[in-house]
Amino acid sequence: MNILIINGPNLNLLGKRNPGIYGAKSLKDLEYYLIDEFPKHNLDFFQSNIEGELIDEVQQAMESDLHGIVINPGGYSHTSVALRDALEPLDIPKVEVHISNIHAREEFREKSITGGVMDGIITGFGKYSYVLGIQALEKMTE
């Protein structure tokens, strides 16, 4: 499978930002971990702190040979109608993931605007949220 894994704002700070919530490993560590866990898949990674760049990446996915997307929109999950609008027309399986349990945090994090156009949301399992997201894509494309 060709899978795009998109990470939004501040995920480049994994290992530095609130390690008690997000863990002690870096984003690069997470990428290596996923490559090791899924050696049969072609995993492409993209991270940006800039909303427009995330939207551009999603729109480019419409013209690619991807089998699915796993996205952690970070804080844009709760605020970005524009990112939601970009994700909506994608006709490939798409799963939103969150490292922390967004429902056990501040009230403003409990609602995911982007989640409404996803096939599913996985939240609160640390790096395993990504593993579960990829496994969900596998099941959706069987």
Secondary structure, DSSP 8 states (H G I E B T S, - for coil): -EEEEEE-TTGGGTTTS-HHHH-SS-HHHHHHHHHHH-TTSEEEEEE-S-HHHHHHHHHHHTTS--SEEEEE-GGGGGT-HHHHHHHTT--S-EEEEESS-GGGS-GGGS--TGGGGSSEEEESSTTHHHHHHHHHHHHHT-
